[in-house]
Amino acid sequence: MTRRNKVQSHRHSLDEIRNIMNSMKTLAYMETRKLSRFLDAQHAVVRSIETVAADLLGFHPEILPETNQATPVYILIGSERGFCGDFNRSLLKTMDSILPVDSPSQPMLIAVGRKLYTLMEADARMVSSIDGASVVEEVMALLIKLVNELTALQHKHGALAVYCVYQDGEQGELIHELLPPFKSLLHNQQRFSYPPLLNQSPREFFVELTDHYLFAALHEMLYKSLMMENQFRVTHLEGAVRHLDDESAELQRQCNALRQEEIIEEIEEIMLSASSLDDGSHIHK
């Protein structure tokens, strides 16, 4: 194989890789468009639950549970697939900034996403690793696994203080307190002069509302994380595609230069052949 053929073969391989990456980028972009619709609806659900909780706590602040004896659990929502830049490492950096590995009080960590928990294999704080969602249709199954894991930990360790570490498009890496919920709503201004009418005790109602909130808030965070993962992936793949385009163009220039050299060599061979023919004809005469 000539040098030009090798360069052409390499360029052809790069073009195939480029087409694959461009297709992945397009799929990631389509996923962000789909997720944006889900996020709007889920955000509205979470806000409505928080409004109900604020109305309830305005008249019954005593029902908010204490967290002094609760076991801290951090849910880290990473990515299931790659090609998303520093998505997972930035989460770990945020986690280590608030809870250094050598900290005396270590919480339990739940890692979500294959690419994240493979980075945490040596972390003794990790008590569970769960495969993440690659597309929006997989979020519900992931959510059920998470709730089951939290339920198992609660049965084993008692009351939990649950925090979620995830990527948010507007504010970067966020740490959100899930359980106990609604602490930030305690001092909200009351909207009504009379307490809400309930068919059960305020404490029982609060427990059921907490279950709904945990499910809805986790849902929203998983959607946000998956949205950001795909946005990271689009940006990462765009850079990779541009790099491959530049490299392919450079290889094309090399091919053109090598072809010119081949043409010059062919012309030189023709001229040498013609010269030898002329010399032979003179000798024959």
C-alpha positions in Angstrom: 0.0 0.0 0.0 1.4 3.4 -1.0 1.7 6.2 1.5 -1.2 8.1 -0.2 -3.4 5.0 0.1 -2.6 4.7 3.8 -3.5 8.4 4.3 -6.8 7.9 2.4 -7.6 4.8 4.4 -7.0 6.7 7.7 -9.2 9.6 6.5 -12.0 7.2 5.5 -11.9 5.7 9.0 -12.0 9.2 10.6 -15.0 10.1 8.4 -16.9 7.0 9.6 -16.1 7.9 13.3 -17.2 11.4 12.6 -20.6 10.3 11.2 -21.2 8.1 14.2 -20.4 10.9 16.6 -22.6 13.3 14.7 -25.5 10.9 14.9 -24.9 10.6 18.6 -24.9 14.3 18.9 -28.2 14.5 17.0 -29.8 11.9 19.2 -28.6 13.7 22.4 -30.1 17.0 21.1 -33.4 15.2 20.3 -33.5 13.9 23.9 -33.1 17.4 25.3 -36.1 18.6 23.3 -38.1 15.7 24.6 -37.0 16.3 28.2 -37.9 20.0 28.1 -41.6 19.1 27.8 -41.4 16.6 30.7 -39.5 19.1 32.9 -42.1 21.8 32.6 -44.9 19.4 33.7 -42.8 17.9 36.6 -41.8 21.4 37.8 -45.4 22.4 38.1 -46.2 19.2 40.1 -43.4 19.9 42.6 -44.3 23.5 43.0 -48.0 22.6 43.7 -46.9 20.2 46.4 -44.7 22.8 48.0 -47.6 25.3 48.0 -49.8 22.8 49.9 -47.0 22.1 52.3 -46.4 25.8 53.0 -50.1 26.3 53.7 -50.1 23.3 56.2 -46.8 24.3 58.0 -48.0 27.8 58.3 -50.5 26.6 60.9 -48.9 23.4 62.1 -45.1 24.0 62.2 -44.7 21.4 65.0 -45.3 18.5 62.6 -41.9 19.0 60.8 -39.7 16.2 62.1 -36.3 16.8 63.8 -33.2 15.7 62.0 -30.7 15.5 64.9 -30.7 11.7 65.0 -31.2 11.1 61.2 -28.6 9.2 59.2 -27.3 11.3 56.3 -27.6 9.8 52.8 -26.4 11.5 49.6 -27.7 10.5 46.2 -25.3 11.4 43.5 -26.9 11.4 40.0 -24.3 10.8 37.4 -24.4 9.5 33.8 -25.1 6.0 32.5 -23.2 6.7 29.2 -20.0 8.5 28.3 -19.1 11.3 25.8 -20.4 14.0 28.3 -17.1 15.7 29.2 -16.5 16.3 33.0 -20.2 15.7 33.9 -19.3 13.0 36.5 -16.0 14.4 37.8 -17.6 17.8 38.5 -20.2 16.0 40.7 -17.5 14.2 42.7 -15.5 17.5 43.0 -18.6 19.2 44.5 -19.2 16.3 46.8 -15.6 16.3 48.1 -15.8 20.1 48.6 -18.6 19.7 51.2 -17.6 16.2 52.5 -13.9 15.5 52.3 -12.9 11.9 52.1 -11.0 12.2 55.5 -13.9 13.9 57.2 -14.7 12.3 60.7 -18.4 12.1 60.0 -19.0 10.2 56.8 -22.5 9.8 55.2 -23.7 7.0 53.1 -23.5 7.5 49.3 -25.8 6.2 46.6 -24.2 6.5 43.2 -26.6 6.6 40.1 -25.1 6.0 36.7 -22.6 3.4 35.5 -20.0 6.0 34.4 -20.2 7.7 37.9 -20.1 4.7 40.1 -17.1 3.2 38.2 -15.2 6.3 39.3 -16.2 5.7 42.9 -15.3 2.0 43.2 -12.7 2.7 45.9 -14.9 5.0 47.9 -15.9 3.2 51.1 -18.8 5.6 51.7 -20.7 4.2 48.7 -23.4 1.8 50.0 -25.2 1.3 46.7 -24.7 1.7 43.0 -27.6 1.9 40.6 -27.6 1.9 36.8 -28.9 5.3 35.5 -31.3 6.2 32.7 -30.1 6.7 29.2 -33.4 8.1 27.8 -36.4 9.7 29.4 -38.5 6.5 29.2 -36.1 4.8 31.7 -36.5 7.4 34.4 -39.5 5.8 36.0 -37.8 2.4 36.5 -34.8 4.2 37.9 -37.0 6.2 40.3 -38.5 3.0 41.6 -35.1 1.5 42.3 -34.0 4.6 44.1 -37.1 4.6 46.3 -36.7 0.9 47.1 -33.1 1.5 48.1 -34.0 4.4 50.4 -36.7 2.3 52.0 -34.3 -0.5 52.6 -31.8 1.9 54.2 -34.5 3.4 56.3 -35.5 0.0 57.7 -31.9 -0.7 58.5 -30.7 2.7 59.9 -33.9 4.4 61.0 -34.7 8.0 60.1 -32.7 9.4 57.1 -31.6 12.8 56.1 -31.5 12.5 52.3 -29.7 14.9 50.0 -29.4 14.8 46.3 -26.3 16.0 44.3 -27.1 16.6 40.7 -26.5 18.8 37.7 -28.9 21.7 37.2 -28.7 23.7 34.0 -29.2 27.1 35.7 -27.0 26.8 38.7 -24.5 24.0 37.9 -24.0 21.3 40.5 -26.7 21.5 43.2 -27.1 19.9 46.6 -30.8 19.6 47.5 -32.2 18.4 50.8 -35.0 15.9 50.1 -35.7 14.5 53.6 -36.9 15.9 55.8 -38.7 18.2 53.3 -40.1 21.7 53.4 -37.8 23.2 56.0 -37.3 26.3 53.9 -41.1 26.9 53.8 -41.5 27.3 57.6 -41.2 31.1 57.5 -43.3 31.7 54.4 -46.0 34.3 54.7 -49.4 32.7 55.2 -51.8 33.0 52.3 -55.0 32.3 54.3 -56.4 33.3 57.7 -57.7 29.9 58.6 -56.0 26.5 58.6 -56.7 24.0 55.9 -59.6 21.6 56.4 -58.3 18.0 56.6 -60.0 14.6 56.8 -57.0 13.3 58.9 -54.6 14.6 61.4 -52.0 17.2 60.2 -49.2 14.8 61.0 -50.7 11.9 59.0 -51.4 14.3 56.1 -47.8 15.5 56.3 -46.4 12.0 56.1 -48.5 11.2 53.0 -47.5 14.6 51.4 -43.9 13.8 52.1 -44.1 10.6 50.2 -45.6 12.4 47.2 -43.0 15.1 47.4 -40.1 12.6 47.5 -41.4 10.9 44.4 -42.1 14.1 42.5 -38.9 15.9 43.5 -36.7 13.0 42.7 -38.5 12.7 39.3 -37.7 16.4 38.6 -34.0 16.0 39.6 -33.6 12.9 37.4 -35.1 14.8 34.5 -32.8 17.8 35.1 -29.8 15.6 35.4 -30.6 13.7 32.2 -31.2 17.0 30.4 -27.8 18.4 31.5 -26.1 15.1 30.7 -27.4 15.3 27.1 -26.5 19.0 26.9 -22.9 18.1 28.0 -22.9 15.4 25.4 -24.0 17.7 22.6 -21.3 20.2 23.5 -18.6 17.5 23.9 -19.5 15.8 20.6 -19.7 19.1 18.7 -16.1 19.7 19.7 -15.1 16.2 18.8 -16.8 16.4 15.4 -15.0 19.8 14.7 -11.7 18.2 15.6 -12.3 15.3 13.3 -13.4 17.6 10.5 -10.1 19.6 10.9 -8.1 16.4 10.9 -9.9 15.0 7.9 -9.3 18.3 6.0 -5.6 18.1 6.9 -5.4 14.5 5.7 -7.1 15.5 2.4 -4.4 18.2 2.0 -1.7 15.5 2.6 -3.5 13.2 0.0 -3.4 16.0 -2.6 0.2 16.8 -1.9 1.1 13.1 -2.2 -0.8 12.7 -5.4 1.1 15.7 -6.8 4.3 14.0 -5.9 3.1 10.8 -7.6 2.2 12.7 -10.7 5.6 14.4 -10.8 7.3 11.0 -10.4 5.2 9.6 -13.2 6.1 12.5 -15.5 9.8 12.1 -14.6 9.6 8.4 -15.4 7.9 9.2 -18.7 10.6 11.7 -19.6 13.4 9.3 -18.6 11.8 6.6 -20.7 11.5 9.0 -23.6 15.1 10.1 -23.2 16.4 6.5 -23.2 14.4 5.8 -26.3 16.0 8.8 -28.1 19.4 7.6 -27.0 18.7 4.1 -28.3 17.6 5.4 -31.7 20.8 7.5 -32.1 22.9 4.4 -31.4 21.0 2.3 -33.8 21.6 4.9 -36.6 
